[in-house]
Amino acid sequence: EALRALGPRDFDPKLYVDLPLAPGADRAAAEAALATVTTRGEMKAFLARYFATAGSDLVEADPPDFEAEPRGFLPRVASGEARAWALKVHALWKDLARRVAPSVAARPDRHTLLPLPGRVVVPGSRFREVYYWDSYWVVRGLLVSKMYDTAKDIVLNLVYLVEEYGFVLNGARSYYTNRSQPPLLSSMVLELYTATGDLGLVRRAFPSLLKEHSFWVSELHNVEIMDNHGRLHNLSRYQAMWNKPRPESATIDEELASKLNSTAAKEKLYHQIASAAESGWDFSSRWMSNSTDMTTLVTTFVIPVDLNTFICKMERDIAVFAKLIGEKATAELFSQASKARHTAIESLLWNSEMEQWLDYWLPTDGNCQGPYKWELKSQNRNIFASNFVPLWLNAHNSGLGPFLDEAKSVRVMRSLQASGLVCPAGIATSVSNTGQQWDFPNGWAPLQHLIAEGLLNSGSTEAKEFAEDIATRWVRTNYAAYKSSGAMHEKYDVEACGKSGGGGEYKPQTGFGWSNGVLLAFLEELGWSHDKEIGCPS
Ligand SMILES: OC[C@H]1O[C@H](O[C@H]2O[C@H](CO)[C@@H](O)[C@H](O)[C@H]2O)[C@H](O)[C@@H](O)[C@@H]1O
């Protein structure tokens, strides 16, 4: 209705599903009034009468652990210019920190926002709520900012979501309850535990981590594949529990589906769209059989390299936590599970000719559960940054042994260098320019960080230097874009230093939680000497 009355210019459906009912407004009366709205003016009056503004159900929360310049902040950043800017980015936590208003828990039927027990940090702009995988890099940044209590609140909010829903939701909105996002909760717990030694947090989160693990290995996500030696492996895929338009993008999904004739075909498309949103890569040619046609999304038929990397890490982390809290049998079980997944990743996803890990595509006419017989031709040979994400396991071996040996890490690095992904301002998401936001020429902070952190910790000096080079390009482009726009961006165009990203279904956003987190983590890991240029190279 809003689209019809207001017109398509700058229309973002998410704004309307985020509006809370105004205090005192009656839902039935609002529904009845909506039926009579036809003009732009009437729609504006209707919205003002029945709804409060989007985001007004999140109240500002001055984080008590914020200090303008925390003691021990970025000790290796000597450059005055870099440091002054890092402090500005650090100060953005104050703008992005919120609390869910008490009215949300009191009257959940009047909000799409979900109640959460602790303080939250949102990504920014249209993303007014907590997001799952974004939170990992927010936590990494908060730890650099010494905001341990805020970081803990974020983790406990996600634990609360597992307790309520059985998994961590894509985001804390009722329209996100049908799917999750790349699973990084155990990684957040590990980072916090490593920084603070808070064993109480590990104990508190532990049952939720087990529950979340069951979700990702349940029938919904698990696929059985037999390798060439007759060994059976289990890997996971994304699959949302939804076959309707996403409420936050309903008009966009309906328009796309209007190209299809039958209700069944439309429902299948909606299911694939929501599953792509679960992957965090919404949207990308990675999930499309024809990269120019979004109706060919086949997300649930793809076994993704990065998802299985994250679950392998989750299994390792759970093994470590189980050991810490004296649950020996569980520790052994999860150590075995992570080794089995590691073997599956190496057996089914590794491509020795390309020296990368590749997504595996299942036949689209199957039940997606298996067992399937592995075939080399089913590996997707297209180049994506996710093909290099298993390197990240180098950085977090949790004491269970290295993921890759140094020589293999170096071979993967060379493959990355030759891939076409490495651009002047960072690593591109793919090499195809499709207009989708998770494709070329966009670079995303989390992808830079996962790959650079893996290379930094591979044991090879050459790989470490290459990681530093990637991080340097990223920091510089963030800085130049910040200088020209006054903001941190959700994504960047890696073709040239200082350009923010574009494409996709919504306008580019600023704020921005994970970009701030990665910037601070890079500066902590690399430092910045006083004579190192922070502007774009000429
Ligand atoms: O509103 C459209 C979609 O927006 C989200 O996805 C994008 O933003 C998220 C927050 O930064 C990020 O986690 C995700 O990787 C981005 O692609 C949301 O997660 C989708 O479910 C939603 O449909």
PDBQT file of the ligand as one rigid body, heavy atoms in Angstrom, charges set to zero:
ROOT
HETATM    1  O1  LIG A 601      17.026  -5.682   3.869  1.00  0.00    +0.000 OA
HETATM    2  C1  LIG A 601      17.604  -6.590   2.999  1.00  0.00    +0.000 C 
HETATM    3  C2  LIG A 601      18.539  -7.570   3.692  1.00  0.00    +0.000 C 
HETATM    4  O2  LIG A 601      19.438  -6.849   4.506  1.00  0.00    +0.000 OA
HETATM    5  C3  LIG A 601      20.315  -7.556   5.370  1.00  0.00    +0.000 C 
HETATM    6  O3  LIG A 601      21.490  -7.962   4.662  1.00  0.00    +0.000 OA
HETATM    7  C4  LIG A 601      22.546  -7.061   4.546  1.00  0.00    +0.000 C 
HETATM    8  O4  LIG A 601      22.821  -6.333   5.735  1.00  0.00    +0.000 OA
HETATM    9  C5  LIG A 601      23.158  -7.097   6.906  1.00  0.00    +0.000 C 
HETATM   10  C6  LIG A 601      23.456  -6.118   8.008  1.00  0.00    +0.000 C 
HETATM   11  O5  LIG A 601      24.645  -5.427   7.787  1.00  0.00    +0.000 OA
HETATM   12  C7  LIG A 601      24.334  -8.035   6.630  1.00  0.00    +0.000 C 
HETATM   13  O6  LIG A 601      24.489  -8.913   7.718  1.00  0.00    +0.000 OA
HETATM   14  C8  LIG A 601      24.105  -8.844   5.355  1.00  0.00    +0.000 C 
HETATM   15  O7  LIG A 601      25.283  -9.561   5.084  1.00  0.00    +0.000 OA
HETATM   16  C9  LIG A 601      23.792  -7.869   4.222  1.00  0.00    +0.000 C 
HETATM   17  O8  LIG A 601      23.675  -8.547   3.002  1.00  0.00    +0.000 OA
HETATM   18  C10 LIG A 601      19.656  -8.741   6.069  1.00  0.00    +0.000 C 
HETATM   19  O9  LIG A 601      20.615  -9.554   6.710  1.00  0.00    +0.000 OA
HETATM   20  C11 LIG A 601      18.819  -9.564   5.122  1.00  0.00    +0.000 C 
HETATM   21  O10 LIG A 601      18.181 -10.628   5.790  1.00  0.00    +0.000 OA
HETATM   22  C12 LIG A 601      17.776  -8.619   4.514  1.00  0.00    +0.000 C 
HETATM   23  O11 LIG A 601      16.858  -9.330   3.747  1.00  0.00    +0.000 OA
ENDROOT
TORSDOF 0
